[in-house]
Amino acid sequence: MLVSDRAGEILTLVDRQFQAAVLDQWPFVSIIMPVRNEEGGIERALNCLQSQDYHSGRMEIIVADGLSTDRTRQIVSLAEAKDSRINMIDNPRQIMAAGFNKGLQIARGDVIVMMGGHAELSANYIRTCVLLLQRGVADCVGGPMTTVCETPEAEAISLAMSSRFGVGGVAFRLGCGERKYVDTVAFGAYTREILSRAGPLDEELVRCQDDEFNYRIRKLGGKILIAPEIASRYQSRSSLRSLGRQYFQYGEWKVRVLQKHPRQMQWRHFVPAALVCSLLLFLGIAMVHASLGIPVILLLSVSYLVAMLAVGIILAVPRGKWRLAPALARAFIVLHFSYGAGFLFGLAKFRNRWRGFWRALAADKLQPPLTASD
């Protein structure tokens, strides 16, 4: 929900004075970066952290490496030898949640930042997050994320991942013009207090672990704020194959989030699976009764294709990149059908894990919604 105009004005009026008071104390910040095989982006990620306009002696960078098989460890080791703030630890389980939790066990900070190995933060990111956290307006702060690319295919993927048609109403991907409270952010900065209350990341989850964690924070009454004055850059998937693998896993593990936290789900999480399931259902019907199944398949397919091409044109043409429209359409198909297929696969894979669902549904209640005066 949007921060009220009155609250926004107060923040703007006192920010400068409060910033001077807060930064005199320089809260210690721990940046935890779980990585695996990130040789293409890890150096840029470390450089952006070393270039933050925050007190250099009041931050540490913990790199939890998941036994990388490329040059990631060598790159981090070289940076570690030159900068005492960098500390590389091993993450034998190799997944993000386990790496973050290992880093958190040794982190010294009052503020904890969840960082990615192929991301870059604006130079004011840490300072601004600390300011807002110390103001007490939120328990977690992040900024809009821009997806960057190096090839035409990656550019199409970037556009798809930054659109409502591609990813729904995810605020940090779509951007924002003012501070507002949201469900989740990328590369969030958290207070130590909220982390202690929420507990560690769920190490069962290979994907969706940050969404699940941020939901737990909101269940506790915590506030997650997105601030447009800071930003991050995320290296886009370079191929449709890697995009498909990523979103298949998102869909698969979203089923476990559904089973653990039913009310975390929104309608957009079910749409891709509903589309895939409908096509498969009527395909089966068409094999028995062609006159019943084929018209519905054609209606669904044509409606989806028209919507996809229309959105592709709307996104590509104003940017002077109409040639990206076909690649953008392919990216949408991969996004939606990979996620939908992954969700259906997850329903089958975790079919025996529904025992506590109704109990979780009854107990899974968010705190009262935020109001304009909160």
Secondary structure, 3 states (H helix, E strand, C coil): CECCHHHHHHHHHHHHHHHHHHHHHCCCEEEEEEECCCCCCHHHHHHHHHCCCCCHHHEEEEEEECCCCCCHHHHHHHHHHHCCCEEEEECCCCCHHHHHHHHHHHCCCCEEEECCCCEEECCCHHHHHHHHHHHCCCCEEECCEEEECCCHHHHHHHHHHCCHHHHCCCHHHHCCCCCEECCCCCCCEEEHHHHHHHCCCCCCCCCCHHHHHHHHHHHCCCCEEECCCCCEEEECCCCHHHHHHHHHHHHHHHHHHHHHCHHHCCHHHHHHHHHHHHHHHHHHHHHHCHHHHHHHHHHHHHHHHHHHHHHHHHHHHHHCCHHHHHHHHHHHHHHHHHHHHHHHHHHHHCCCCCCCHHHHHHHCCCCCCCCCCC
